[in-house]
Amino acid sequence: MTTGATSENNARPLLYWVLQQHPDTPKTRAKQWILAGRVSVGGVIIRKPHHLLPEPGDTLELLGRTAGTLDCGSGWEIHPRVSLLYLDSSLAIVNKGPGLISVPAPDCKLSALSILADFLAGRLKARVRAVAAKSLPPVYRHLQPLPVHRLDQYTSGVFCIAMNPTARQHLINQLKAHTMKRQYVAFVEGRPIAPKGTWRQWVRLSDDEMRQHILSETQARSSKSEAREAITHFEVIDEYSLAGGVGFVAKLRVSLETGRKHQIRVQAANAGLPLIGDRTYHPKYREDAQSGRLIAFPRQALHAETLTLEHPEHPGKLMTWKAELPKDLRQLEASLRTRQPPVGHPDRG
């Protein structure tokens, strides 16, 4: 494409040529079209209204209102506990911090999904000054975030949010077909008997939906059972011996084949490898547990590290995102390496 030098007699700003082609359009709206990436010349999107070029003729095209891909670099921090890793008209990928729920709940409206909605609507700005100074193209404000899956409140890491109903169904279908790949990092108390393996059990959610229970196959096959199969693959990344020879902590990479609530947590505990800090499935951290030596950590030591999925609008196109360990898990790992993890009582915080 010829961009047009300033010495050429007919070189004019892109905004001029857009207004020539759409004379009834207000100048402000035409400028918004350009900034939103809706104007292309010769197949190339130009986002600078004052970009000089010769008369484009038929090569100037006004694109539809579909949002392109937003370049988030290493992540836009839009909230102390939410970073935006990727956004287009089909999906958003966010990195959620611990302590925040993924989607709104009856007793808690603030969530990663609601924060993203506020950001798209212009009610929130990115927290980094250089990013906050950039205006989010108006076309993104028409997007409506929709839930696909979720992370537990105290689990950190990466997960996806749909931007329209069609994309949401496509992503949910990937979950059901087990083609969406999710890998976690977990710090567990104990030492696995093998460097890698698979946990395969039947689980049933309690009536209050607060806890999973492992069932035998006989119980699961009962006609009255509401059990669902849970399959998790694990691999040992590292092992740490605790000071005084009182035990071990293992760092695992865990891959979900199915995606049941609390799946990793309940299966790890069932294998004799409860997660550090888990107040539900690790007996040392329960409120009624006798005080004693345990690694003081305010949440389950679980992080959703990578997510791989097929883009809803591009069949066969696999995309992967990775969220590095958050500060609290990096600090925990550093203390384990020096054999000096903090010791405390089973209260959170």
N, C-alpha and C positions, 0 to 999 in steps of 0.2 A: 504494500500500500504506500502511495506517495503521501507524506504528511504535509508537504507544502512549505517552502521556505518563505521567510518574511519578505524577501526581495521579489517574489512573484506577485504580479499586479493583482491577481484575483484571490490571494490568500486572505481568509477571514476566520474569525473564531468559530469553533464548532457550534456554539450557541447561535450564532448568526445563521448558519446553514439549517439548523433545526427549525428556527423560526420561519425561515424561507419556505421550508417544506410544510410547516404547520402554522400558517399565519394567524389562525384564530386562537392559538394557544397562548396563555399569559407567559410572559418572560420568566417569571418565578417557577412556574410548573415545568417549563422546558429545561430550566437549569436543574431541577430536581430529577428529571428523567436522566440527564447526563450523569449526575452524581450517583444515582442508583444503579448505573451500569446498564441502562436500557437503550443506549444509543451505540450502534456499531457502524463503522465505516470500512468497507471492504472486508467484512467479517471480523474485524478487530474492535473490541469494545474500548471506547475512550471515555474516561471519567472526568476529564478536565474541560469545563465549559469554554475556556479561553485558548484551548489548543488551536493553533493556526494550521489551516490546510486549504488547498485550492477547492474549487467547487466539486463536491463529491458526487453529484448527480444521483444515479440510481443506486450507488453503493452505500448511501446513507440509509440505515434501517432502524426503525423504532421497534425494539423487542417487546415481548409481552411482559406481564407483571410478575413473572416467575423470578424469585430471588436467585441470584447466582451464588457462588460459594464465597463465604466471608473468610478472608484470610486472617486467622486468629493467631498466627505465629506459634509461639510455645504455649499460648493460652491467655485469654483475657480474664482477669480477675474482676468479676462483676459483683462479688459479695465476699466477705471474709471467708466463707466456706464454699464458694462456688466459682469455678473457673470454666469458661467456655472454650472448648478445644476446637470445635468445628460447627459450622452452621450453613445450611442451604435450605431450599424450599421443601425438602423432604424430611430432614432430620437434624437434630442438634446432638452433639456429644459434649457432656459436661464431666468435670472432675469434682466430686462432692467431698467435702470435709466431714470428719466424724462429728456426731451430735445433731446433724440435720437430717430430717426425714426426706425421702426422695420425692414423694408426691403428697398433696394435701390429705389430711386425715380429719375426721369429725372433730377431734379435740385439739387439732393443731393445723392452722392454715399455712404457716410459713414452711416452705419446702423448696427443694432445688427447682422443681417445676414452676412454682409460683414466682420464684426469684427470676427465672428466665423470662417468664411472661411479663414481669414488671420491666425488665431490661428492654425487651422488644418494644414495649409500649412507650418507652422513653421516660419511665418513672425512676429508673436507675441508670447510672453511668458507670463505666469501667473505673476501677479504683486507681489504676496507674495513669498518671497525668497525660503521658504521651498518647495513650489509647483513648482516654476520656475526651481529648480534644478532637478526636475524629467523630464525625457525625454518622450515626448508623443510617444507611440509606433508607428512605421512607418505605420502600417496598417490603422491607422486613417487618414493618409494623402490622402488616396484614396477617402475619403468621400466628397460628394458635397452637401452642405446645400441648401435646397429648401424651399420656403415659403409655409406655410399652412394657417395661419391667422396672425393678427397683432394687436398691440396696438397703440393708438394715440400717436403722438410724445411726448406730455406732460403727458401721463399716464404712471405710473411706474408699474413694476410687472412681473409676470411669463407668458410665452407663449412658444409654441413648434415650432420646425423647423424640417422638414423631412430630412433624409439622403439619400434617394433614391426615384425614381419615384413611385415604388409600395407602399412604406410606406406613401408617400405623398397622394396618392389617398385614401388609407385606412383612414388616418386622416381626409381628407376632407369629406369623406363619413360620418364620425362620427359627424362632424360639421353640415352637412345637415340633419342628422337624430336626431340631438339635444341630442346625447348621450355623447358628450364631455362636461363635467361640468366645468363652469368657475364662480368663485365667486370673487367679488370685495369688497373693503371697500371704501366708499364715505363719505365725510364731506359736508353736505348741509346746506344752510341757511333756517331756518324755522323749523316748528314742525309738523311732520306727524300726521294726524288725527287718525291713527290706528297704533298699534305696528308692524303690518306686513300687506302685501298686494301684489297686482299684478298690474302692469301697462300694459295695452294692447291697442295699438293704431296702426294706419296706418301711415307710414312715407314715405316721398319722398325726395330723394337727389336732391339738387339744380343742375342746369346745370353745374356749375363750380366744383361740388362735394365737396364744402367746408362747406355745412350746410344742416342739415335735417329739413324738415317741417312736422308738424303734420297735417294730413288730416282727415276730417270727413269720416264716412263710405260711405256716398253718393259720395263724391269726389273720394274716393279710388276705388269704384266699377265702376267708369266711364270707358268706353272702351278706353279712351285716357290716362288713369292714369298709371303711372309706380310705384304706391305705393306698399310697402311691409309691411307685418304685423310685429310688434315688440312687444315681450313679455318679461317682466322683473319682477322678484320677489324681494321684499325687506323686510328687517326686521330691526327694530331699535335696535342698540347695546347700544347706550348711548345718552344722551341729555345734552347740556350745555347751561345755561342761560348766556347772555352777561351782562357785567357790566352796571349798570344804567337802567336795565330792557328794553334795546332797542331791544331785540329779542332773538332768540334761534339758536343754531347750533345742528344738529343731526348727529350722526355717524351711518351710515347704512351698513349692509351687503347686497350686491346685487348679485343676481344670474341671469345669462342670460339663457333664453330658446331659443331665436333667437340671431343672432349676426350681427345686422346692424351697419353701421358706426355711431359713436356718439350716439348709442342707449341709454345708461344710461344717458348721459348728456342732451339730448333733452327731454327724458321722465321725468326726475327729474324736469327740468325747467317747463315743462307743468303741473306738479303736484303742482307747487308753491314751489318747493324745489330745486332751482338752486344750482349747485355745487360751493363751495367756490373757487374763483380764475378763474372761467370759463369765458374766454374772448369772447366766441361766444354766449352762451345761458343765461348768467347771466347779466341782463341789467346794473347793477352797474359797471361792469368791462369793458364795451364797451368804445372805445376811445372817442366817442361823448357823453358819459354820463357826467352829472354834477358832479363835485367833491363833495364828501361827505363822511360820515362815512362808511367804508367798511373794511373787514378783509384783510389786505395786505398779499397776497400770490401769488407767481409768476406763478402758473399754476393751472389747474383744480385739485382739491383735490381728486384724484381718483387713486386707486391702485389695480392691479390684484393680489389678495392674494393667491388663490388656483386654481389648474388645475388638473382635473381628467380625464383620458382617458384610452381606451383599447390599450394595446401594439399591434402594427401592426403585430408582428410575433407570438404573443401568444394569440389567441382568448379566451376571457373570463377573461384575466388577467387585472384587473384594477389597475392603478398606480396613485398616488396623490403626487403633489409637492406643497409646500407652500413657499411664499416669505414674510418675515416680512416687516412691514412698514419701508420705507426709513427714513433717518434722518429728512428731511424737514417735513414729516407728523407727526413724533413723536414729533417734536418741536411744531407744530401747536396744536396737541392734548394736550401737556403739558400746553400751554398758555391758551387753552380753559378751562382746569380744574381749573386754577387759576383765570379765568374770566378776563384775561388780554391779549387777542389776539392783535397782532400788527394792527394798523389802518393806512391806507394810501390811495393813489390814484390809479386809475385803470390802471397803466402802469405795464408792465411785467419787472421783473428783480429786 
